Amino acid sequence: METLKLDFAKGGGLLPAIILDYQTKKVLMFAYLNQESYRLTLETREMWYWSRTRQALWHKGAESGHLQKVKKIRTDCDCDTLLIEVEQLGVACHTGAKSCFFRQIWSADSDDDKEETC
């Protein structure tokens, strides 16, 4: 297996990560990893993130039980963004939604455009 050098420096020490359900390929969430959370993710095969809000490591599901078991990790051509497929145990979003991307702003399939507040 080829060893890739991820570019944590480009993002100020953080890599953005898109998290997909490994079966459905639907986007579950977007988050950031620093070198330590990336190392822990590789070691434990469960998702660890860096919380920019709390400025702390965050083991996804440690409190809620909604763990993410890692199935596949990819990087983009510049080695500065991750695409991670997981087995989601429970829901991904802190709101209780399966995915963090449940708010529709616009769709070509709908006349019902929404302006929601976050």
SENU-10521 format. One line per field, with one value per atom (N, C-alpha, C, O): residue number from 1; x, y, z. Coordinates in pm, whole numbers, plus 50000, padded with zeros to 5 digits. Example, Ala and Ser with C-alpha at 12.3 -4.5 7.8 and 13.67 -1.06 7.14 Angstrom:
BEGIN
k = c(1;1;1;1;2;2;2;2);
x = c(51319;51230;51320;51424;51285;51367;51290;51341);
y = c(49431;49550;49670;49668;49775;49894;50003;50114);
z = c(50780;50780;50780;50846;50708;50714;50787;50804);
# end
This chain:
BEGIN
k = c(1;1;1;1;2;2;2;2;3;3;3;3;4;4;4;4;5;5;5;5;6;6;6;6;7;7;7;7;8;8;8;8;9;9;9;9;10;10;10;10;11;11;11;11;12;12;12;12;13;13;13;13;14;14;14;14;15;15;15;15;16;16;16;16;17;17;17;17;18;18;18;18;19;19;19;19;20;20;20;20;21;21;21;21;22;22;22;22;23;23;23;23;24;24;24;24;25;25;25;25;26;26;26;26;27;27;27;27;28;28;28;28;29;29;29;29;30;30;30;30;31;31;31;31;32;32;32;32;33;33;33;33;34;34;34;34;35;35;35;35;36;36;36;36;37;37;37;37;38;38;38;38;39;39;39;39;40;40;40;40;41;41;41;41;42;42;42;42;43;43;43;43;44;44;44;44;45;45;45;45;46;46;46;46;47;47;47;47;48;48;48;48;49;49;49;49;50;50;50;50;51;51;51;51;52;52;52;52;53;53;53;53;54;54;54;54;55;55;55;55;56;56;56;56;57;57;57;57;58;58;58;58;59;59;59;59;60;60;60;60;61;61;61;61;62;62;62;62;63;63;63;63;64;64;64;64;65;65;65;65;66;66;66;66;67;67;67;67;68;68;68;68;69;69;69;69;70;70;70;70;71;71;71;71;72;72;72;72;73;73;73;73;74;74;74;74;75;75;75;75;76;76;76;76;77;77;77;77;78;78;78;78;79;79;79;79;80;80;80;80;81;81;81;81;82;82;82;82;83;83;83;83;84;84;84;84;85;85;85;85;86;86;86;86;87;87;87;87;88;88;88;88;89;89;89;89;90;90;90;90;91;91;91;91;92;92;92;92;93;93;93;93;94;94;94;94;95;95;95;95;96;96;96;96;97;97;97;97;98;98;98;98;99;99;99;99;100;100;100;100;101;101;101;101;102;102;102;102;103;103;103;103;104;104;104;104;105;105;105;105;106;106;106;106;107;107;107;107;108;108;108;108;109;109;109;109;110;110;110;110;111;111;111;111;112;112;112;112;113;113;113;113;114;114;114;114;115;115;115;115;116;116;116;116;117;117;117;117;118;118;118;118);
x = c(50084;50000;50089;50186;50055;50130;50105;49990;50212;50199;50190;50280;50082;50063;50094;50066;50150;50179;50065;50056;49979;49867;49916;50009;49854;49897;49813;49720;49846;49778;49811;49731;49928;49973;49883;49859;49834;49755;49630;49590;49572;49451;49479;49391;49599;49633;49634;49603;49671;49679;49556;49549;49457;49333;49308;49337;49252;49204;49052;48994;48986;48842;48811;48885;48700;48662;48513;48429;48481;48344;48318;48394;48211;48183;48060;47953;48078;47972;47929;48009;47802;47754;47813;47794;47883;47953;47860;47902;47737;47642;47565;47556;47510;47424;47503;47454;47624;47709;47650;47694;47551;47494;47587;47651;47594;47677;47611;47494;47687;47638;47676;47594;47800;47847;47977;48038;48018;48144;48211;48146;48340;48411;48559;48600;48638;48782;48859;48815;48975;49067;49201;49246;49263;49402;49488;49434;49617;49703;49672;49676;49641;49611;49480;49473;49376;49248;49261;49196;49342;49366;49437;49400;49539;49612;49518;49521;49436;49341;49238;49199;49194;49100;49162;49098;49286;49355;49375;49356;49412;49438;49312;49313;49205;49083;48981;48891;48997;48899;48761;48659;48760;48640;48676;48792;48576;48604;48634;48564;48743;48785;48798;48847;48755;48759;48826;48851;48853;48897;48781;48737;48733;48626;48686;48759;48654;48703;48635;48694;48511;48438;48497;48523;48519;48570;48723;48781;48787;48933;48980;49069;48916;48946;48919;48843;48983;48953;48811;48758;48749;48610;48596;48613;48565;48541;48393;48310;48361;48221;48146;48184;48041;47958;47999;47932;48108;48154;48048;48033;47976;47871;47734;47657;47703;47570;47554;47443;47666;47660;47645;47640;47638;47622;47760;47801;47829;47965;47970;47872;48087;48115;48233;48345;48205;48309;48366;48293;48496;48561;48569;48612;48526;48532;48634;48697;48650;48742;48780;48696;48907;48955;49023;49110;48982;49045;49086;49038;49179;49216;49203;49198;49196;49187;49326;49424;49331;49455;49564;49682;49525;49622;49657;49740;49597;49620;49589;49657;49483;49447;49299;49250;49229;49088;49064;49119;48982;48953;48808;48718;48788;48656;48655;48728;48570;48573;48437;48334;48439;48316;48310;48407;48192;48174;48046;47953;48046;47922;47871;47933;47758;47700;47611;47512;47644;47560;47473;47522;47346;47256;47256;47265;47245;47237;47369;47447;47392;47516;47505;47602;47386;47368;47327;47250;47380;47345;47198;47146;47130;46988;46899;46778;46958;46882;46852;46791;46893;46874;46981;47092;46947;47041;47166;47278;47145;47254;47248;47140;47362;47365;47312;47282;47299;47256;47109;47076;47022;46878;46802;46685;46867;46799;46813;46923;46701;46703;46689;46599;46778;46770;46702;46617;46741;46687;46696;46787;46602;46605;46539;46434;46599;46540;46411;46329;46394;46276;46159;46054;46175;46071;46050;46146;45925;45894;45895;45879;45914;45905;46042;46096;46100;46231;46214;46113;46314;46304;46420;46532;46392;46495;46490;46410;46576;46576;46687;46786;46667;46768;46845;46787;46973;47055;47069;47135);
y = c(49882;50000;50125;50133;50221;50344;50434;50451;50492;50584;50725;50770;50794;50931;51029;51002;51142;51249;51350;51426;51350;51443;51584;51601;51685;51824;51896;51970;51873;51939;52089;52169;52126;52265;52359;52472;52314;52401;52454;52568;52375;52415;52461;52453;52507;52554;52443;52465;52322;52208;52119;52019;52155;52078;52031;52101;51912;51861;51857;51801;51915;51898;51754;51692;51702;51564;51556;51606;51493;51463;51319;51229;51298;51166;51109;51170;50991;50923;50795;50729;50759;50627;50528;50545;50427;50337;50252;50203;50233;50154;50240;50205;50352;50435;50541;50595;50572;50679;50818;50914;50830;50961;51035;50974;51167;51249;51255;51291;51220;51225;51355;51416;51397;51516;51566;51500;51683;51745;51787;51843;51761;51795;51812;51804;51835;51854;51755;51716;51714;51630;51702;51764;51692;51735;51608;51498;51621;51503;51400;51280;51447;51356;51281;51160;51352;51283;51187;51082;51222;51131;51004;50893;51022;50907;50816;50694;50877;50799;50727;50614;50793;50731;50606;50502;50618;50503;50391;50274;50425;50326;50253;50131;50327;50270;50223;50145;50271;50244;50300;50253;50401;50479;50626;50664;50708;50847;50933;50932;51007;51110;51238;51236;51350;51478;51582;51559;51698;51814;51912;51957;51946;52043;52183;52219;52260;52399;52484;52579;52450;52525;52504;52600;52377;52344;52342;52337;52346;52335;52209;52212;52096;51970;51852;51864;51740;51616;51573;51602;51506;51464;51325;51307;51227;51089;51077;51072;51071;51069;50952;50837;50984;50882;50841;50758;50897;50859;50887;50809;50996;51029;50976;50927;50986;50951;50803;50751;50735;50596;50586;50475;50699;50702;50699;50795;50589;50573;50567;50535;50599;50584;50490;50523;50372;50272;50295;50292;50317;50350;50229;50121;50249;50145;50177;50086;50306;50344;50491;50574;50522;50660;50689;50614;50800;50846;50991;51060;51035;51176;51228;51150;51358;51418;51424;51381;51480;51485;51570;51548;51666;51752;51703;51764;51594;51536;51636;51639;51719;51816;51810;51898;51708;51686;51536;51460;51493;51351;51320;51402;51201;51146;51013;50920;51004;50888;50818;50882;50689;50610;50537;50477;50546;50488;50406;50423;50317;50252;50338;50346;50403;50493;50413;50354;50411;50345;50454;50538;50452;50559;50671;50646;50794;50909;50986;50977;51061;51138;51277;51331;51336;51476;51490;51409;51593;51619;51658;51657;51691;51726;51602;51612;51485;51361;51318;51213;51397;51361;51261;51260;51177;51076;51143;51096;51254;51329;51473;51524;51539;51681;51768;51886;51710;51785;51758;51699;51802;51780;51906;51899;52022;52148;52178;52198;52181;52212;52361;52425;52417;52559;52576;52663;52492;52504;52368;52290;52341;52221;52248;52313;52201;52214;52133;52159;52036;51948;52004;51941;52122;52173;52323;52397;52366;52509;52567;52687;52481;52520;52553;52479;52665;52708;52757;52819;52730;52763;52852;52835;52944;53026;52993;53050;52902;52859;52930;52973;52940;52997;52884;52783;52902;52801;52831;52757);
z = c(50000;50000;50000;50076;49915;49902;50023;50066;50077;50188;50132;50061;50164;50117;50228;50345;50193;50289;50277;50181;50378;50378;50411;50490;50349;50365;50470;50437;50597;50707;50712;50760;50663;50671;50591;50633;50477;50390;50462;50438;50547;50619;50762;50848;50787;50921;51024;51141;50980;51071;51067;51138;50984;50976;50833;50736;50823;50694;50697;50790;50596;50587;50548;50472;50600;50571;50541;50616;50429;50392;50435;50399;50511;50566;50495;50494;50435;50360;50429;50496;50413;50452;50351;50231;50397;50306;50221;50115;50262;50182;50083;49965;50130;50044;49969;49870;50015;49961;49983;49920;50070;50103;50199;50285;50182;50270;50408;50420;50510;50647;50716;50785;50697;50766;50706;50621;50751;50713;50843;50931;50855;50979;50947;50831;51050;51035;51120;51228;51068;51143;51153;51057;51270;51282;51281;51267;51296;51287;51395;51370;51516;51626;51603;51624;51560;51534;51417;51415;51318;51206;51254;51217;51338;51393;51473;51458;51558;51639;51552;51581;51446;51352;51289;51281;51245;51185;51287;51254;51409;51513;51559;51575;51579;51639;51535;51566;51412;51304;51338;51287;51425;51456;51435;51448;51401;51367;51488;51589;51474;51568;51488;51375;51545;51478;51568;51686;51508;51584;51586;51480;51704;51719;51721;51813;51619;51614;51721;51772;51754;51856;51994;52067;52030;52164;52170;52278;52051;52045;52118;52203;52079;52146;52053;51956;52083;52011;52042;52149;51946;51959;51899;51778;51982;51938;51906;51997;51778;51735;51798;51780;51872;51934;52073;52135;52125;52259;52365;52459;52351;52447;52404;52486;52275;52224;52191;52186;52166;52120;51969;51916;51899;51754;51686;51621;51704;51653;51501;51435;51449;51306;51291;51328;51235;51210;51070;50971;51062;50935;50844;50884;50719;50617;50508;50453;50475;50369;50385;50420;50360;50364;50231;50185;50170;50046;50065;50155;49979;49977;49835;49740;49821;49688;49625;49684;49504;49428;49495;49471;49577;49646;49785;49853;49828;49961;50073;50176;50053;50156;50194;50266;50148;50183;50190;50110;50286;50302;50263;50281;50209;50182;50256;50221;50359;50448;50446;50469;50420;50424;50557;50602;50621;50753;50761;50682;50858;50900;51015;51120;50993;51093;51186;51142;51314;51414;51477;51552;51446;51490;51388;51268;51436;51347;51347;51442;51241;51230;51290;51342;51283;51322;51469;51521;51534;51674;51691;51803;51580;51587;51590;51614;51566;51559;51416;51395;51319;51177;51135;51189;51039;50988;50930;50951;50858;50797;50845;50876;50851;50886;50772;50792;50653;50535;50505;50402;50593;50576;50539;50503;50547;50515;50366;50315;50297;50154;50134;50190;50055;50022;49886;49869;49790;49655;49586;49613;49497;49416;49282;49276;49175;49042;49031;48943;49119;49118;49198;49205;49257;49345;49326;49305;49333;49330;49470;49489;49568;49708;49764;49846;49718;49769;49912;49946;49993;50135;50176;50129;50261;50323;50470;50544;50514;50654;50731;50673;50859;50946;51013;51053;51024;51091;51238;51311);
# end
